[in-house]
Amino acid sequence: MSVLKLDRGRVAQAVKKVVIAESRLAISPDQVADDEPLNGALLRINSLGFVGMLIQLEEQLDVTLSDDLFVGRSFTTVADLVDVIQNHSEVSA
């Protein structure tokens, strides 16, 4: 395993699909802005849902996210989550 950057567009699309599903919405990923709050007027992500989303994203993107990656970090928008996954995921080289 080595740390490689994933394509930001692919990561953003996957994150948006997962947050839409977790929020139980019937909208397209294009309707979710990168700066959309994870827990605001549109999206409703709680801490338990967040953990489930991370597992789904690891499977969909075929990556591993280390547990300590989330210690001391704050995730308030879609872009916050995209940035961490894009920059800190381990993928097979």
PDB file of N, CA, C and O in Angstrom:
ATOM      1  N   MET A   1       0.831  -1.185   0.000  1.00  0.00           N
ATOM      2  CA  MET A   1       0.000   0.000   0.000  1.00  0.00           C
ATOM      3  C   MET A   1       0.871   1.242   0.000  1.00  0.00           C
ATOM      4  O   MET A   1       1.911   1.280   0.658  1.00  0.00           O
ATOM      5  N   SER A   2       0.448   2.250  -0.735  1.00  0.00           N
ATOM      6  CA  SER A   2       1.142   3.523  -0.721  1.00  0.00           C
ATOM      7  C   SER A   2       0.103   4.631  -0.776  1.00  0.00           C
ATOM      8  O   SER A   2      -1.042   4.404  -1.166  1.00  0.00           O
ATOM      9  N   VAL A   3       0.506   5.812  -0.389  1.00  0.00           N
ATOM     10  CA  VAL A   3      -0.425   6.943  -0.391  1.00  0.00           C
ATOM     11  C   VAL A   3      -0.375   7.600  -1.761  1.00  0.00           C
ATOM     12  O   VAL A   3       0.661   8.121  -2.173  1.00  0.00           O
ATOM     13  N   LEU A   4      -1.480   7.571  -2.448  1.00  0.00           N
ATOM     14  CA  LEU A   4      -1.613   8.187  -3.760  1.00  0.00           C
ATOM     15  C   LEU A   4      -2.832   9.097  -3.724  1.00  0.00           C
ATOM     16  O   LEU A   4      -3.787   8.840  -2.990  1.00  0.00           O
ATOM     17  N   LYS A   5      -2.796  10.151  -4.511  1.00  0.00           N
ATOM     18  CA  LYS A   5      -3.962  11.035  -4.585  1.00  0.00           C
ATOM     19  C   LYS A   5      -4.993  10.455  -5.538  1.00  0.00           C
ATOM     20  O   LYS A   5      -4.666  10.029  -6.646  1.00  0.00           O
ATOM     21  N   LEU A   6      -6.222  10.447  -5.098  1.00  0.00           N
ATOM     22  CA  LEU A   6      -7.337  10.043  -5.939  1.00  0.00           C
ATOM     23  C   LEU A   6      -7.812  11.254  -6.738  1.00  0.00           C
ATOM     24  O   LEU A   6      -7.547  12.398  -6.367  1.00  0.00           O
ATOM     25  N   ASP A   7      -8.501  10.997  -7.812  1.00  0.00           N
ATOM     26  CA  ASP A   7      -9.090  12.061  -8.618  1.00  0.00           C
ATOM     27  C   ASP A   7     -10.152  12.795  -7.801  1.00  0.00           C
ATOM     28  O   ASP A   7     -11.091  12.174  -7.303  1.00  0.00           O
ATOM     29  N   ARG A   8     -10.006  14.104  -7.664  1.00  0.00           N
ATOM     30  CA  ARG A   8     -10.926  14.882  -6.827  1.00  0.00           C
ATOM     31  C   ARG A   8     -12.370  14.782  -7.319  1.00  0.00           C
ATOM     32  O   ARG A   8     -13.292  14.683  -6.509  1.00  0.00           O
ATOM     33  N   GLY A   9     -12.573  14.806  -8.612  1.00  0.00           N
ATOM     34  CA  GLY A   9     -13.931  14.703  -9.146  1.00  0.00           C
ATOM     35  C   GLY A   9     -14.594  13.393  -8.770  1.00  0.00           C
ATOM     36  O   GLY A   9     -15.773  13.365  -8.416  1.00  0.00           O
ATOM     37  N   ARG A  10     -13.835  12.302  -8.848  1.00  0.00           N
ATOM     38  CA  ARG A  10     -14.367  10.982  -8.479  1.00  0.00           C
ATOM     39  C   ARG A  10     -14.703  10.925  -6.994  1.00  0.00           C
ATOM     40  O   ARG A  10     -15.747  10.400  -6.606  1.00  0.00           O
ATOM     41  N   VAL A  11     -13.814  11.466  -6.167  1.00  0.00           N
ATOM     42  CA  VAL A  11     -14.047  11.476  -4.716  1.00  0.00           C
ATOM     43  C   VAL A  11     -15.267  12.342  -4.389  1.00  0.00           C
ATOM     44  O   VAL A  11     -16.129  11.929  -3.613  1.00  0.00           O
ATOM     45  N   ALA A  12     -15.342  13.533  -4.973  1.00  0.00           N
ATOM     46  CA  ALA A  12     -16.462  14.441  -4.709  1.00  0.00           C
ATOM     47  C   ALA A  12     -17.791  13.802  -5.108  1.00  0.00           C
ATOM     48  O   ALA A  12     -18.777  13.918  -4.380  1.00  0.00           O
ATOM     49  N   GLN A  13     -17.823  13.141  -6.239  1.00  0.00           N
ATOM     50  CA  GLN A  13     -19.052  12.485  -6.705  1.00  0.00           C
ATOM     51  C   GLN A  13     -19.468  11.394  -5.720  1.00  0.00           C
ATOM     52  O   GLN A  13     -20.644  11.288  -5.373  1.00  0.00           O
ATOM     53  N   ALA A  14     -18.511  10.583  -5.269  1.00  0.00           N
ATOM     54  CA  ALA A  14     -18.816   9.509  -4.328  1.00  0.00           C
ATOM     55  C   ALA A  14     -19.303  10.077  -2.996  1.00  0.00           C
ATOM     56  O   ALA A  14     -20.281   9.585  -2.433  1.00  0.00           O
ATOM     57  N   VAL A  15     -18.631  11.101  -2.494  1.00  0.00           N
ATOM     58  CA  VAL A  15     -19.029  11.722  -1.223  1.00  0.00           C
ATOM     59  C   VAL A  15     -20.441  12.284  -1.340  1.00  0.00           C
ATOM     60  O   VAL A  15     -21.263  12.080  -0.448  1.00  0.00           O
ATOM     61  N   LYS A  16     -20.725  12.980  -2.415  1.00  0.00           N
ATOM     62  CA  LYS A  16     -22.049  13.583  -2.583  1.00  0.00           C
ATOM     63  C   LYS A  16     -23.143  12.524  -2.666  1.00  0.00           C
ATOM     64  O   LYS A  16     -24.218  12.707  -2.096  1.00  0.00           O
ATOM     65  N   LYS A  17     -22.889  11.428  -3.361  1.00  0.00           N
ATOM     66  CA  LYS A  17     -23.882  10.346  -3.441  1.00  0.00           C
ATOM     67  C   LYS A  17     -24.157   9.763  -2.061  1.00  0.00           C
ATOM     68  O   LYS A  17     -25.306   9.489  -1.715  1.00  0.00           O
ATOM     69  N   VAL A  18     -23.104   9.574  -1.279  1.00  0.00           N
ATOM     70  CA  VAL A  18     -23.260   8.980   0.050  1.00  0.00           C
ATOM     71  C   VAL A  18     -23.978   9.931   1.007  1.00  0.00           C
ATOM     72  O   VAL A  18     -24.841   9.493   1.767  1.00  0.00           O
ATOM     73  N   VAL A  19     -23.638  11.229   0.986  1.00  0.00           N
ATOM     74  CA  VAL A  19     -24.316  12.165   1.893  1.00  0.00           C
ATOM     75  C   VAL A  19     -25.780  12.349   1.500  1.00  0.00           C
ATOM     76  O   VAL A  19     -26.633  12.564   2.360  1.00  0.00           O
ATOM     77  N   ILE A  20     -26.067  12.265   0.222  1.00  0.00           N
ATOM     78  CA  ILE A  20     -27.460  12.343  -0.237  1.00  0.00           C
ATOM     79  C   ILE A  20     -28.243  11.143   0.280  1.00  0.00           C
ATOM     80  O   ILE A  20     -29.351  11.292   0.796  1.00  0.00           O
ATOM     81  N   ALA A  21     -27.666   9.961   0.141  1.00  0.00           N
ATOM     82  CA  ALA A  21     -28.341   8.743   0.616  1.00  0.00           C
ATOM     83  C   ALA A  21     -28.529   8.777   2.127  1.00  0.00           C
ATOM     84  O   ALA A  21     -29.596   8.426   2.631  1.00  0.00           O
ATOM     85  N   GLU A  22     -27.496   9.198   2.848  1.00  0.00           N
ATOM     86  CA  GLU A  22     -27.565   9.265   4.314  1.00  0.00           C
ATOM     87  C   GLU A  22     -28.617  10.278   4.765  1.00  0.00           C
ATOM     88  O   GLU A  22     -29.250  10.093   5.805  1.00  0.00           O
ATOM     89  N   SER A  23     -28.803  11.335   3.996  1.00  0.00           N
ATOM     90  CA  SER A  23     -29.791  12.365   4.324  1.00  0.00           C
ATOM     91  C   SER A  23     -31.178  12.012   3.798  1.00  0.00           C
ATOM     92  O   SER A  23     -32.136  12.758   3.999  1.00  0.00           O
ATOM     93  N   ARG A  24     -31.276  10.873   3.128  1.00  0.00           N
ATOM     94  CA  ARG A  24     -32.541  10.377   2.569  1.00  0.00           C
ATOM     95  C   ARG A  24     -33.193  11.385   1.630  1.00  0.00           C
ATOM     96  O   ARG A  24     -34.380  11.696   1.733  1.00  0.00           O
ATOM     97  N   LEU A  25     -32.360  11.889   0.701  1.00  0.00           N
ATOM     98  CA  LEU A  25     -32.839  12.856  -0.277  1.00  0.00           C
ATOM     99  C   LEU A  25     -32.926  12.214  -1.659  1.00  0.00           C
ATOM    100  O   LEU A  25     -32.230  11.240  -1.945  1.00  0.00           O
ATOM    101  N   ALA A  26     -33.774  12.759  -2.498  1.00  0.00           N
ATOM    102  CA  ALA A  26     -33.895  12.295  -3.879  1.00  0.00           C
ATOM    103  C   ALA A  26     -33.462  13.435  -4.797  1.00  0.00           C
ATOM    104  O   ALA A  26     -34.266  14.014  -5.527  1.00  0.00           O
ATOM    105  N   ILE A  27     -32.165  13.739  -4.737  1.00  0.00           N
ATOM    106  CA  ILE A  27     -31.612  14.796  -5.576  1.00  0.00           C
ATOM    107  C   ILE A  27     -30.356  14.268  -6.252  1.00  0.00           C
ATOM    108  O   ILE A  27     -29.838  13.213  -5.888  1.00  0.00           O
ATOM    109  N   SER A  28     -29.876  15.009  -7.234  1.00  0.00           N
ATOM    110  CA  SER A  28     -28.665  14.613  -7.946  1.00  0.00           C
ATOM    111  C   SER A  28     -27.437  15.175  -7.231  1.00  0.00           C
ATOM    112  O   SER A  28     -27.521  16.215  -6.577  1.00  0.00           O
ATOM    113  N   PRO A  29     -26.302  14.496  -7.352  1.00  0.00           N
ATOM    114  CA  PRO A  29     -25.073  15.015  -6.744  1.00  0.00           C
ATOM    115  C   PRO A  29     -24.729  16.426  -7.224  1.00  0.00           C
ATOM    116  O   PRO A  29     -24.098  17.188  -6.491  1.00  0.00           O
ATOM    117  N   ASP A  30     -25.132  16.777  -8.430  1.00  0.00           N
ATOM    118  CA  ASP A  30     -24.871  18.121  -8.962  1.00  0.00           C
ATOM    119  C   ASP A  30     -25.596  19.211  -8.172  1.00  0.00           C
ATOM    120  O   ASP A  30     -25.243  20.387  -8.258  1.00  0.00           O
ATOM    121  N   GLN A  31     -26.609  18.815  -7.404  1.00  0.00           N
ATOM    122  CA  GLN A  31     -27.379  19.779  -6.622  1.00  0.00           C
ATOM    123  C   GLN A  31     -26.759  20.035  -5.241  1.00  0.00           C
ATOM    124  O   GLN A  31     -27.280  20.834  -4.462  1.00  0.00           O
ATOM    125  N   VAL A  32     -25.649  19.356  -4.947  1.00  0.00           N
ATOM    126  CA  VAL A  32     -24.972  19.527  -3.660  1.00  0.00           C
ATOM    127  C   VAL A  32     -23.662  20.271  -3.910  1.00  0.00           C
ATOM    128  O   VAL A  32     -22.769  19.767  -4.591  1.00  0.00           O
ATOM    129  N   ALA A  33     -23.561  21.460  -3.356  1.00  0.00           N
ATOM    130  CA  ALA A  33     -22.346  22.265  -3.513  1.00  0.00           C
ATOM    131  C   ALA A  33     -21.228  21.717  -2.632  1.00  0.00           C
ATOM    132  O   ALA A  33     -21.487  21.075  -1.614  1.00  0.00           O
ATOM    133  N   ASP A  34     -19.992  21.974  -3.031  1.00  0.00           N
ATOM    134  CA  ASP A  34     -18.853  21.544  -2.224  1.00  0.00           C
ATOM    135  C   ASP A  34     -18.875  22.193  -0.844  1.00  0.00           C
ATOM    136  O   ASP A  34     -18.424  21.589   0.129  1.00  0.00           O
ATOM    137  N   ASP A  35     -19.395  23.417  -0.750  1.00  0.00           N
ATOM    138  CA  ASP A  35     -19.414  24.099   0.542  1.00  0.00           C
ATOM    139  C   ASP A  35     -20.714  23.872   1.324  1.00  0.00           C
ATOM    140  O   ASP A  35     -20.994  24.572   2.297  1.00  0.00           O
ATOM    141  N   GLU A  36     -21.504  22.880   0.880  1.00  0.00           N
ATOM    142  CA  GLU A  36     -22.753  22.539   1.572  1.00  0.00           C
ATOM    143  C   GLU A  36     -22.431  21.976   2.961  1.00  0.00           C
ATOM    144  O   GLU A  36     -21.621  21.056   3.076  1.00  0.00           O
ATOM    145  N   PRO A  37     -23.056  22.516   4.022  1.00  0.00           N
ATOM    146  CA  PRO A  37     -22.837  21.971   5.362  1.00  0.00           C
ATOM    147  C   PRO A  37     -23.328  20.520   5.457  1.00  0.00           C
ATOM    148  O   PRO A  37     -24.366  20.164   4.898  1.00  0.00           O
ATOM    149  N   LEU A  38     -22.566  19.699   6.170  1.00  0.00           N
ATOM    150  CA  LEU A  38     -22.968  18.301   6.355  1.00  0.00           C
ATOM    151  C   LEU A  38     -24.197  18.177   7.246  1.00  0.00           C
ATOM    152  O   LEU A  38     -24.937  17.196   7.165  1.00  0.00           O
ATOM    153  N   ASN A  39     -24.407  19.163   8.083  1.00  0.00           N
ATOM    154  CA  ASN A  39     -25.590  19.167   8.937  1.00  0.00           C
ATOM    155  C   ASN A  39     -26.180  20.572   8.899  1.00  0.00           C
ATOM    156  O   ASN A  39     -25.882  21.419   9.741  1.00  0.00           O
ATOM    157  N   GLY A  40     -27.022  20.789   7.903  1.00  0.00           N
ATOM    158  CA  GLY A  40     -27.610  22.112   7.704  1.00  0.00           C
ATOM    159  C   GLY A  40     -29.015  21.993   7.158  1.00  0.00           C
ATOM    160  O   GLY A  40     -29.743  21.053   7.476  1.00  0.00           O
ATOM    161  N   ALA A  41     -29.388  22.952   6.336  1.00  0.00           N
ATOM    162  CA  ALA A  41     -30.742  22.986   5.786  1.00  0.00           C
ATOM    163  C   ALA A  41     -31.004  21.838   4.812  1.00  0.00           C
ATOM    164  O   ALA A  41     -32.124  21.331   4.742  1.00  0.00           O
ATOM    165  N   LEU A  42     -29.977  21.423   4.057  1.00  0.00           N
ATOM    166  CA  LEU A  42     -30.171  20.377   3.051  1.00  0.00           C
ATOM    167  C   LEU A  42     -29.753  18.999   3.577  1.00  0.00           C
ATOM    168  O   LEU A  42     -30.563  18.073   3.606  1.00  0.00           O
ATOM    169  N   LEU A  43     -28.520  18.869   3.979  1.00  0.00           N
ATOM    170  CA  LEU A  43     -27.991  17.585   4.445  1.00  0.00           C
ATOM    171  C   LEU A  43     -28.154  17.436   5.951  1.00  0.00           C
ATOM    172  O   LEU A  43     -28.078  18.412   6.698  1.00  0.00           O
ATOM    173  N   ARG A  44     -28.380  16.204   6.383  1.00  0.00           N
ATOM    174  CA  ARG A  44     -28.557  15.911   7.810  1.00  0.00           C
ATOM    175  C   ARG A  44     -27.694  14.713   8.172  1.00  0.00           C
ATOM    176  O   ARG A  44     -28.164  13.575   8.162  1.00  0.00           O
ATOM    177  N   ILE A  45     -26.429  14.970   8.493  1.00  0.00           N
ATOM    178  CA  ILE A  45     -25.504  13.897   8.833  1.00  0.00           C
ATOM    179  C   ILE A  45     -25.197  13.967  10.323  1.00  0.00           C
ATOM    180  O   ILE A  45     -24.709  14.985  10.812  1.00  0.00           O
ATOM    181  N   ASN A  46     -25.484  12.883  11.047  1.00  0.00           N
ATOM    182  CA  ASN A  46     -25.125  12.840  12.466  1.00  0.00           C
ATOM    183  C   ASN A  46     -23.868  11.986  12.634  1.00  0.00           C
ATOM    184  O   ASN A  46     -23.375  11.418  11.660  1.00  0.00           O
ATOM    185  N   SER A  47     -23.355  11.891  13.834  1.00  0.00           N
ATOM    186  CA  SER A  47     -22.083  11.190  14.061  1.00  0.00           C
ATOM    187  C   SER A  47     -22.163   9.716  13.708  1.00  0.00           C
ATOM    188  O   SER A  47     -21.211   9.169  13.151  1.00  0.00           O
ATOM    189  N   LEU A  48     -23.264   9.066  14.013  1.00  0.00           N
ATOM    190  CA  LEU A  48     -23.410   7.658  13.663  1.00  0.00           C
ATOM    191  C   LEU A  48     -23.472   7.483  12.150  1.00  0.00           C
ATOM    192  O   LEU A  48     -22.865   6.562  11.603  1.00  0.00           O
ATOM    193  N   GLY A  49     -24.194   8.352  11.482  1.00  0.00           N
ATOM    194  CA  GLY A  49     -24.274   8.317  10.025  1.00  0.00           C
ATOM    195  C   GLY A  49     -22.922   8.578   9.383  1.00  0.00           C
ATOM    196  O   GLY A  49     -22.604   8.011   8.337  1.00  0.00           O
ATOM    197  N   PHE A  50     -22.125   9.441  10.013  1.00  0.00           N
ATOM    198  CA  PHE A  50     -20.805   9.776   9.497  1.00  0.00           C
ATOM    199  C   PHE A  50     -19.916   8.536   9.442  1.00  0.00           C
ATOM    200  O   PHE A  50     -19.217   8.310   8.453  1.00  0.00           O
ATOM    201  N   VAL A  51     -19.944   7.746  10.494  1.00  0.00           N
ATOM    202  CA  VAL A  51     -19.133   6.521  10.535  1.00  0.00           C
ATOM    203  C   VAL A  51     -19.571   5.564   9.425  1.00  0.00           C
ATOM    204  O   VAL A  51     -18.729   4.985   8.738  1.00  0.00           O
ATOM    205  N   GLY A  52     -20.855   5.400   9.251  1.00  0.00           N
ATOM    206  CA  GLY A  52     -21.361   4.529   8.192  1.00  0.00           C
ATOM    207  C   GLY A  52     -20.967   5.024   6.809  1.00  0.00           C
ATOM    208  O   GLY A  52     -20.666   4.231   5.917  1.00  0.00           O
ATOM    209  N   MET A  53     -20.971   6.345   6.639  1.00  0.00           N
ATOM    210  CA  MET A  53     -20.574   6.923   5.353  1.00  0.00           C
ATOM    211  C   MET A  53     -19.117   6.628   5.048  1.00  0.00           C
ATOM    212  O   MET A  53     -18.771   6.326   3.906  1.00  0.00           O
ATOM    213  N   LEU A  54     -18.264   6.711   6.052  1.00  0.00           N
ATOM    214  CA  LEU A  54     -16.842   6.440   5.842  1.00  0.00           C
ATOM    215  C   LEU A  54     -16.620   5.008   5.372  1.00  0.00           C
ATOM    216  O   LEU A  54     -15.799   4.760   4.490  1.00  0.00           O
ATOM    217  N   ILE A  55     -17.341   4.083   5.953  1.00  0.00           N
ATOM    218  CA  ILE A  55     -17.233   2.674   5.536  1.00  0.00           C
ATOM    219  C   ILE A  55     -17.682   2.523   4.087  1.00  0.00           C
ATOM    220  O   ILE A  55     -17.024   1.845   3.297  1.00  0.00           O
ATOM    221  N   GLN A  56     -18.789   3.146   3.742  1.00  0.00           N
ATOM    222  CA  GLN A  56     -19.284   3.084   2.359  1.00  0.00           C
ATOM    223  C   GLN A  56     -18.283   3.691   1.381  1.00  0.00           C
ATOM    224  O   GLN A  56     -18.053   3.145   0.302  1.00  0.00           O
ATOM    225  N   LEU A  57     -17.696   4.811   1.758  1.00  0.00           N
ATOM    226  CA  LEU A  57     -16.738   5.485   0.874  1.00  0.00           C
ATOM    227  C   LEU A  57     -15.472   4.655   0.699  1.00  0.00           C
ATOM    228  O   LEU A  57     -14.911   4.616  -0.396  1.00  0.00           O
ATOM    229  N   GLU A  58     -15.016   3.994   1.751  1.00  0.00           N
ATOM    230  CA  GLU A  58     -13.853   3.114   1.624  1.00  0.00           C
ATOM    231  C   GLU A  58     -14.139   2.013   0.608  1.00  0.00           C
ATOM    232  O   GLU A  58     -13.292   1.693  -0.226  1.00  0.00           O
ATOM    233  N   GLU A  59     -15.335   1.437   0.683  1.00  0.00           N
ATOM    234  CA  GLU A  59     -15.710   0.364  -0.246  1.00  0.00           C
ATOM    235  C   GLU A  59     -15.864   0.885  -1.670  1.00  0.00           C
ATOM    236  O   GLU A  59     -15.334   0.289  -2.608  1.00  0.00           O
ATOM    237  N   GLN A  60     -16.576   1.979  -1.838  1.00  0.00           N
ATOM    238  CA  GLN A  60     -16.837   2.512  -3.182  1.00  0.00           C
ATOM    239  C   GLN A  60     -15.570   2.974  -3.890  1.00  0.00           C
ATOM    240  O   GLN A  60     -15.423   2.786  -5.097  1.00  0.00           O
ATOM    241  N   LEU A  61     -14.655   3.581  -3.135  1.00  0.00           N
ATOM    242  CA  LEU A  61     -13.443   4.125  -3.734  1.00  0.00           C
ATOM    243  C   LEU A  61     -12.259   3.170  -3.639  1.00  0.00           C
ATOM    244  O   LEU A  61     -11.173   3.465  -4.137  1.00  0.00           O
ATOM    245  N   ASP A  62     -12.478   2.007  -2.989  1.00  0.00           N
ATOM    246  CA  ASP A  62     -11.430   0.999  -2.806  1.00  0.00           C
ATOM    247  C   ASP A  62     -10.195   1.611  -2.139  1.00  0.00           C
ATOM    248  O   ASP A  62      -9.075   1.488  -2.636  1.00  0.00           O
ATOM    249  N   VAL A  63     -10.430   2.277  -0.997  1.00  0.00           N
ATOM    250  CA  VAL A  63      -9.362   2.914  -0.233  1.00  0.00           C
ATOM    251  C   VAL A  63      -9.455   2.494   1.228  1.00  0.00           C
ATOM    252  O   VAL A  63     -10.453   1.920   1.664  1.00  0.00           O
ATOM    253  N   THR A  64      -8.411   2.786   1.962  1.00  0.00           N
ATOM    254  CA  THR A  64      -8.401   2.592   3.406  1.00  0.00           C
ATOM    255  C   THR A  64      -8.124   3.936   4.058  1.00  0.00           C
ATOM    256  O   THR A  64      -7.157   4.618   3.719  1.00  0.00           O
ATOM    257  N   LEU A  65      -8.977   4.305   4.989  1.00  0.00           N
ATOM    258  CA  LEU A  65      -8.809   5.551   5.740  1.00  0.00           C
ATOM    259  C   LEU A  65      -8.394   5.176   7.153  1.00  0.00           C
ATOM    260  O   LEU A  65      -9.125   4.468   7.845  1.00  0.00           O
ATOM    261  N   SER A  66      -7.228   5.642   7.589  1.00  0.00           N
ATOM    262  CA  SER A  66      -6.763   5.277   8.921  1.00  0.00           C
ATOM    263  C   SER A  66      -7.621   5.953   9.984  1.00  0.00           C
ATOM    264  O   SER A  66      -8.078   7.081   9.803  1.00  0.00           O
ATOM    265  N   ASP A  67      -7.835   5.250  11.096  1.00  0.00           N
ATOM    266  CA  ASP A  67      -8.689   5.756  12.171  1.00  0.00           C
ATOM    267  C   ASP A  67      -8.177   7.071  12.754  1.00  0.00           C
ATOM    268  O   ASP A  67      -8.972   7.952  13.080  1.00  0.00           O
ATOM    269  N   ASP A  68      -6.867   7.211  12.886  1.00  0.00           N
ATOM    270  CA  ASP A  68      -6.319   8.419  13.503  1.00  0.00           C
ATOM    271  C   ASP A  68      -6.429   9.651  12.593  1.00  0.00           C
ATOM    272  O   ASP A  68      -6.168  10.773  13.026  1.00  0.00           O
ATOM    273  N   LEU A  69      -6.808   9.439  11.361  1.00  0.00           N
ATOM    274  CA  LEU A  69      -6.968  10.532  10.416  1.00  0.00           C
ATOM    275  C   LEU A  69      -8.055  11.516  10.865  1.00  0.00           C
ATOM    276  O   LEU A  69      -8.026  12.690  10.498  1.00  0.00           O
ATOM    277  N   PHE A  70      -8.998  11.034  11.651  1.00  0.00           N
ATOM    278  CA  PHE A  70     -10.153  11.842  12.022  1.00  0.00           C
ATOM    279  C   PHE A  70     -10.037  12.466  13.406  1.00  0.00           C
ATOM    280  O   PHE A  70     -10.903  13.243  13.809  1.00  0.00           O
ATOM    281  N   VAL A  71      -8.980  12.136  14.132  1.00  0.00           N
ATOM    282  CA  VAL A  71      -8.770  12.684  15.467  1.00  0.00           C
ATOM    283  C   VAL A  71      -8.420  14.168  15.364  1.00  0.00           C
ATOM    284  O   VAL A  71      -7.498  14.554  14.645  1.00  0.00           O
ATOM    285  N   GLY A  72      -9.163  14.979  16.085  1.00  0.00           N
ATOM    286  CA  GLY A  72      -8.885  16.408  16.129  1.00  0.00           C
ATOM    287  C   GLY A  72      -9.296  17.184  14.888  1.00  0.00           C
ATOM    288  O   GLY A  72      -9.000  18.375  14.786  1.00  0.00           O
ATOM    289  N   ARG A  73      -9.964  16.544  13.953  1.00  0.00           N
ATOM    290  CA  ARG A  73     -10.415  17.230  12.736  1.00  0.00           C
ATOM    291  C   ARG A  73     -11.898  17.562  12.855  1.00  0.00           C
ATOM    292  O   ARG A  73     -12.666  16.873  13.526  1.00  0.00           O
ATOM    293  N   SER A  74     -12.260  18.623  12.191  1.00  0.00           N
ATOM    294  CA  SER A  74     -13.658  19.033  12.149  1.00  0.00           C
ATOM    295  C   SER A  74     -14.137  18.939  10.705  1.00  0.00           C
ATOM    296  O   SER A  74     -13.478  19.426   9.786  1.00  0.00           O
ATOM    297  N   PHE A  75     -15.268  18.321  10.523  1.00  0.00           N
ATOM    298  CA  PHE A  75     -15.857  18.179   9.194  1.00  0.00           C
ATOM    299  C   PHE A  75     -17.191  18.914   9.192  1.00  0.00           C
ATOM    300  O   PHE A  75     -18.166  18.457   9.788  1.00  0.00           O
ATOM    301  N   THR A  76     -17.219  20.051   8.517  1.00  0.00           N
ATOM    302  CA  THR A  76     -18.455  20.825   8.502  1.00  0.00           C
ATOM    303  C   THR A  76     -19.091  20.889   7.118  1.00  0.00           C
ATOM    304  O   THR A  76     -20.296  21.108   6.995  1.00  0.00           O
ATOM    305  N   THR A  77     -18.278  20.698   6.074  1.00  0.00           N
ATOM    306  CA  THR A  77     -18.827  20.773   4.712  1.00  0.00           C
ATOM    307  C   THR A  77     -18.459  19.523   3.913  1.00  0.00           C
ATOM    308  O   THR A  77     -17.610  18.730   4.320  1.00  0.00           O
ATOM    309  N   VAL A  78     -19.108  19.374   2.793  1.00  0.00           N
ATOM    310  CA  VAL A  78     -18.807  18.288   1.863  1.00  0.00           C
ATOM    311  C   VAL A  78     -17.330  18.342   1.463  1.00  0.00           C
ATOM    312  O   VAL A  78     -16.662  17.310   1.414  1.00  0.00           O
ATOM    313  N   ALA A  79     -16.825  19.539   1.178  1.00  0.00           N
ATOM    314  CA  ALA A  79     -15.434  19.702   0.748  1.00  0.00           C
ATOM    315  C   ALA A  79     -14.439  19.242   1.812  1.00  0.00           C
ATOM    316  O   ALA A  79     -13.379  18.716   1.472  1.00  0.00           O
ATOM    317  N   ASP A  80     -14.762  19.431   3.096  1.00  0.00           N
ATOM    318  CA  ASP A  80     -13.875  18.967   4.168  1.00  0.00           C
ATOM    319  C   ASP A  80     -13.661  17.457   4.058  1.00  0.00           C
ATOM    320  O   ASP A  80     -12.537  16.972   4.184  1.00  0.00           O
ATOM    321  N   LEU A  81     -14.724  16.738   3.829  1.00  0.00           N
ATOM    322  CA  LEU A  81     -14.656  15.286   3.717  1.00  0.00           C
ATOM    323  C   LEU A  81     -13.930  14.869   2.436  1.00  0.00           C
ATOM    324  O   LEU A  81     -13.109  13.952   2.456  1.00  0.00           O
ATOM    325  N   VAL A  82     -14.228  15.536   1.338  1.00  0.00           N
ATOM    326  CA  VAL A  82     -13.563  15.248   0.058  1.00  0.00           C
ATOM    327  C   VAL A  82     -12.049  15.450   0.196  1.00  0.00           C
ATOM    328  O   VAL A  82     -11.267  14.609  -0.249  1.00  0.00           O
ATOM    329  N   ASP A  83     -11.641  16.553   0.804  1.00  0.00           N
ATOM    330  CA  ASP A  83     -10.215  16.857   0.958  1.00  0.00           C
ATOM    331  C   ASP A  83      -9.480  15.761   1.706  1.00  0.00           C
ATOM    332  O   ASP A  83      -8.419  15.316   1.266  1.00  0.00           O
ATOM    333  N   VAL A  84     -10.025  15.323   2.823  1.00  0.00           N
ATOM    334  CA  VAL A  84      -9.356  14.296   3.620  1.00  0.00           C
ATOM    335  C   VAL A  84      -9.271  12.984   2.859  1.00  0.00           C
ATOM    336  O   VAL A  84      -8.223  12.337   2.865  1.00  0.00           O
ATOM    337  N   ILE A  85     -10.338  12.583   2.214  1.00  0.00           N
ATOM    338  CA  ILE A  85     -10.319  11.317   1.476  1.00  0.00           C
ATOM    339  C   ILE A  85      -9.351  11.408   0.303  1.00  0.00           C
ATOM    340  O   ILE A  85      -8.592  10.471   0.058  1.00  0.00           O
ATOM    341  N   GLN A  86      -9.367  12.496  -0.407  1.00  0.00           N
ATOM    342  CA  GLN A  86      -8.491  12.643  -1.562  1.00  0.00           C
ATOM    343  C   GLN A  86      -7.018  12.656  -1.165  1.00  0.00           C
ATOM    344  O   GLN A  86      -6.190  12.063  -1.856  1.00  0.00           O
ATOM    345  N   ASN A  87      -6.687  13.310  -0.088  1.00  0.00           N
ATOM    346  CA  ASN A  87      -5.299  13.499   0.284  1.00  0.00           C
ATOM    347  C   ASN A  87      -4.707  12.471   1.228  1.00  0.00           C
ATOM    348  O   ASN A  87      -3.486  12.391   1.361  1.00  0.00           O
ATOM    349  N   HIS A  88      -5.547  11.680   1.889  1.00  0.00           N
ATOM    350  CA  HIS A  88      -5.028  10.798   2.919  1.00  0.00           C
ATOM    351  C   HIS A  88      -5.495   9.359   2.805  1.00  0.00           C
ATOM    352  O   HIS A  88      -5.443   8.631   3.796  1.00  0.00           O
ATOM    353  N   SER A  89      -5.939   8.927   1.665  1.00  0.00           N
ATOM    354  CA  SER A  89      -6.374   7.542   1.538  1.00  0.00           C
ATOM    355  C   SER A  89      -5.232   6.684   0.993  1.00  0.00           C
ATOM    356  O   SER A  89      -4.402   7.136   0.204  1.00  0.00           O
ATOM    357  N   GLU A  90      -5.226   5.458   1.436  1.00  0.00           N
ATOM    358  CA  GLU A  90      -4.229   4.500   0.952  1.00  0.00           C
ATOM    359  C   GLU A  90      -4.885   3.643  -0.122  1.00  0.00           C
ATOM    360  O   GLU A  90      -5.920   3.017   0.109  1.00  0.00           O
ATOM    361  N   VAL A  91      -4.269   3.624  -1.293  1.00  0.00           N
ATOM    362  CA  VAL A  91      -4.761   2.815  -2.394  1.00  0.00           C
ATOM    363  C   VAL A  91      -3.656   1.918  -2.874  1.00  0.00           C
ATOM    364  O   VAL A  91      -2.475   2.220  -2.701  1.00  0.00           O
ATOM    365  N   SER A  92      -4.031   0.828  -3.468  1.00  0.00           N
ATOM    366  CA  SER A  92      -3.018  -0.094  -4.004  1.00  0.00           C
ATOM    367  C   SER A  92      -2.276   0.565  -5.143  1.00  0.00           C
ATOM    368  O   SER A  92      -2.882   1.157  -6.036  1.00  0.00           O
ATOM    369  N   ALA A  93      -0.963   0.458  -5.108  1.00  0.00           N
ATOM    370  CA  ALA A  93      -0.143   1.060  -6.166  1.00  0.00           C
ATOM    371  C   ALA A  93      -0.039   0.126  -7.356  1.00  0.00           C
ATOM    372  O   ALA A  93       0.611   0.459  -8.347  1.00  0.00           O
TER     373      ALA A  93
END
